[in-house]
């Protein structure tokens, strides 16, 4: 029963910094079934950021509902903040609601509507939060193709997709001078890398130690790429050499193991659609070896360039089509993966002065790009899925990198610029849906898209112009 002197305590947790701000609201007695409280950022003295708001009914210094407080997300925008910057910041902050410290993973999926009961940041109130989230997944009828519950799943490719997007987003936030948001993304990257390495599988073939992962090889190689990217980012951008050096050994064990695997015939892992993933993984390992040791491993270079050569010849022969075995669910995606792998492999040809191969790879790259340009991945009559990306929730950031990398290697191109501008068009209404009750969910994979939005926002473009 509410008594005179009881009050509502609002606890505003800054998601990016974990700073807490409190606000007291006196309760009028008798308390009605519904109490309306109107607050502004100025009332509470909140700076622009993303917040989790917890509400407790208090008597003195004690909560009357310690295990089941109310809660909701709030985003406080700064004056003049662009929609794309808001989109990235809010969506990045939602990762905090999916972190499970006991399992050491980010949930694969988060319901569009944040659970209004419990508190994910309080061990006492978290059980109610988790229970209510499971009820919400049941309500929206969520189904995962893996057959596992999204609160218990650690899908290999999702770790790469989300992790790669967060690395690039962190770098962009640093360029913007938004260190709090960069640090938040960097913490997420470390957690993801730790989750991946915690699930590694040790091997010893012919007396040669190595590491691999659960899942098919085409996912192993992009996880290798993720760890390579994290290593170089923390060493060169953050200056955290100690953390980077901790990754050297697993990178070598993972990379050497992948280099020793056969790459013939094409269709290396689960069909040709994924050949580009194999190539991008071992190419990144080759480049990372060079970044760490100062020289290329010639045998590894040979392995990479041989695979890239055969993939280039196949791409040119079939006018860019590279999706054997993926006529619907991966319509055009094999060609996207080819573009990804060949752009990375071509960086090696430039560094090692393999001019003839560089020319061949360039022809294959533009053949693949032309195929996507001509068809927009709809040759089987399926949903357009390249630009705007049907896969926007898990590879838009990678596609954005590819378009940028094409201009870095070959110069400015109006066609590439047009596609980059429209890459995210299909998802721009996603923010509105997230706060609706339509059952829309946020996956870990979708963090891949964050840098594409962030680097296209007005704030980032202005910063780049002024550098």
Secondary structure, 3 states (H helix, E strand, C coil): CCCCCCEEEEEEEECCCCCEEEEEEECCCCCCCCCCCCCCHHHHCCCCEEEEEEEEEEECCEECCCCCCEEEEEEECCCCCCHHHHHHHHHHHHHHHHEECCCCEECCEEECCCCCECCCCCHHHHHHHHHHHHHHHHHHCCCCCCCCCCCCCCCHHHHHHHHHHHHHHHHHHHHCCCHHHHHHHHHHHHHHHHHHHHCEEEEEECCEEEEEECCCHHHHHHHHHHHHHHHHHHHHHHCCHHHHHHHHHHHHHHHHHHHCCCCCCCCCCCCHHHHHHHHHHHHHHHHHHHHHHCCCCHHHHHHHHHHHHHHHHHHHHCCCCCCCCCCCCCCCHHHHHHHHHHHHHHHHHHHCCCHHHHHHHHHHHHHHHHHHHHHCCCCCCCCCCCCCCCCCCCCHHHHHHHHHHHHHHHCCCHHHHHHHHHCCHHHCCHHHHHCCCCCCEEEHHHHHHHHHHHHCCHHHHHHHHHC
